[in-house]
Amino acid sequence: MDSPTNRDESVTVVNETDAQLLAVEFETMPFTVRRVFVVSSHGNSVKRGNHVAGCNQMLILLSGSVSIDLTRVGKDVSNIHLQEVGSSVLIQPGDFVTYELLDANSQVLVLADQTYAESFANRERKNK
């Protein structure tokens, strides 16, 4: 999981004339998924994250666009801009991540390999 940005093989987007389908195949994910959540903006842009990740996560763009600042341990800050539905970023434990949902209709799906309580406890340990 060295490259943070890609169109992960676990995510498939199918565009039909009347609908768009986004499928996530858990068997090909680079980690076992234990938690799923969606982050949506309620109007203007909104910033989220701004913390050290406590677990492996995959952030997948569902709609709109998102700008992500990701600092991987021992590396420079990467600024990643996702605009294509289904594009994704892998976030590893210890990465510092901040992201901004840029549009009123922006949504991201986040898949994580730990429960919220486990991830929060790991994040708190890394901050000390």
C-alpha positions as semicolon CSV with decimal commas, in nm:
position;residue;x (nm);y (nm);z (nm)
1;M;0,000;0,000;0,000
2;D;0,279;0,248;-0,082
3;S;0,092;0,451;-0,344
4;P;-0,192;0,637;-0,172
5;T;-0,394;0,727;-0,484
6;N;-0,548;0,506;-0,746
7;R;-0,857;0,351;-0,889
8;D;-0,840;0,044;-0,667
9;E;-0,927;-0,288;-0,831
10;S;-1,176;-0,343;-0,549
11;V;-1,396;-0,060;-0,683
12;T;-1,592;-0,084;-1,007
13;V;-1,802;0,195;-1,157
14;V;-2,054;0,114;-1,431
15;N;-2,220;0,403;-1,614
16;E;-2,552;0,327;-1,779
17;T;-2,773;0,573;-1,965
18;D;-3,011;0,605;-1,669
19;A;-2,794;0,526;-1,364
20;Q;-2,446;0,478;-1,223
21;L;-2,344;0,172;-1,020
22;L;-2,049;0,170;-0,781
23;A;-1,955;-0,176;-0,652
24;V;-1,695;-0,255;-0,386
25;E;-1,561;-0,611;-0,374
26;F;-1,447;-0,684;-0,019
27;E;-1,257;-0,999;-0,120
28;T;-1,006;-0,793;-0,319
29;M;-0,966;-0,512;-0,064
30;P;-0,609;-0,471;0,065
31;F;-0,743;-0,523;0,420
32;T;-1,041;-0,683;0,596
33;V;-1,326;-0,433;0,626
34;R;-1,479;-0,403;0,975
35;R;-1,642;-0,059;0,951
36;V;-1,809;0,146;0,678
37;F;-1,917;0,510;0,696
38;V;-2,020;0,791;0,462
39;V;-1,923;1,156;0,499
40;S;-2,143;1,412;0,322
41;S;-2,138;1,788;0,295
42;H;-2,457;1,971;0,392
43;G;-2,414;2,278;0,177
44;N;-2,080;2,445;0,124
45;S;-1,741;2,280;0,152
46;V;-1,659;2,101;0,477
47;K;-1,324;1,991;0,624
48;R;-1,287;1,657;0,804
49;G;-1,006;1,442;0,938
50;N;-0,720;1,658;1,065
51;H;-0,582;1,369;1,267
52;V;-0,349;1,071;1,259
53;A;-0,523;0,764;1,118
54;G;-0,560;0,488;1,374
55;C;-0,623;0,211;1,117
56;N;-0,615;0,122;0,748
57;Q;-0,882;0,305;0,551
58;M;-0,988;0,342;0,192
59;L;-1,161;0,669;0,109
60;I;-1,375;0,635;-0,208
61;L;-1,538;0,928;-0,386
62;L;-1,914;0,877;-0,431
63;S;-2,005;1,220;-0,570
64;G;-1,871;1,573;-0,612
65;S;-1,504;1,624;-0,542
66;V;-1,265;1,606;-0,249
67;S;-0,921;1,751;-0,178
68;I;-0,700;1,542;0,052
69;D;-0,378;1,634;0,231
70;L;-0,201;1,314;0,332
71;T;0,127;1,297;0,520
72;R;0,270;0,949;0,519
73;V;0,521;0,875;0,795
74;G;0,867;0,987;0,678
75;K;0,738;1,142;0,353
76;D;0,624;1,483;0,232
77;V;0,264;1,597;0,227
78;S;0,071;1,474;-0,076
79;N;-0,219;1,683;-0,202
80;I;-0,465;1,459;-0,380
81;H;-0,773;1,578;-0,564
82;L;-1,043;1,321;-0,643
83;Q;-1,302;1,418;-0,905
84;E;-1,395;1,085;-1,066
85;V;-1,659;0,872;-0,892
86;G;-1,494;0,557;-0,760
87;S;-1,145;0,705;-0,735
88;S;-0,984;0,627;-0,403
89;V;-0,705;0,693;-0,155
90;L;-0,551;0,435;0,077
91;I;-0,477;0,567;0,425
92;Q;-0,248;0,372;0,657
93;P;-0,214;0,378;1,036
94;G;0,009;0,669;1,133
95;D;-0,078;0,879;0,825
96;F;-0,194;1,232;0,903
97;V;-0,501;1,308;0,692
98;T;-0,716;1,614;0,633
99;Y;-0,977;1,626;0,359
100;E;-1,223;1,880;0,228
101;L;-1,551;1,796;0,058
102;L;-1,553;2,071;-0,202
103;D;-1,913;2,077;-0,328
104;A;-2,262;2,077;-0,180
105;N;-2,314;1,727;-0,323
106;S;-1,977;1,578;-0,225
107;Q;-1,979;1,239;-0,052
108;V;-1,709;0,989;0,035
109;L;-1,740;0,629;0,145
110;V;-1,477;0,520;0,396
111;L;-1,393;0,154;0,460
112;A;-1,185;0,077;0,769
113;D;-1,020;-0,231;0,916
114;Q;-1,107;-0,143;1,279
115;T;-1,413;-0,040;1,473
116;Y;-1,446;0,325;1,569
117;A;-1,346;0,254;1,931
118;E;-1,034;0,057;1,827
119;S;-0,930;0,318;1,573
120;F;-0,985;0,606;1,817
121;A;-0,778;0,430;2,086
122;N;-0,492;0,372;1,836
123;R;-0,508;0,734;1,720
124;E;-0,491;0,861;2,080
125;R;-0,183;0,642;2,149
126;K;-0,007;0,778;1,838
127;N;-0,079;1,140;1,944
128;K;0,099;1,098;2,281
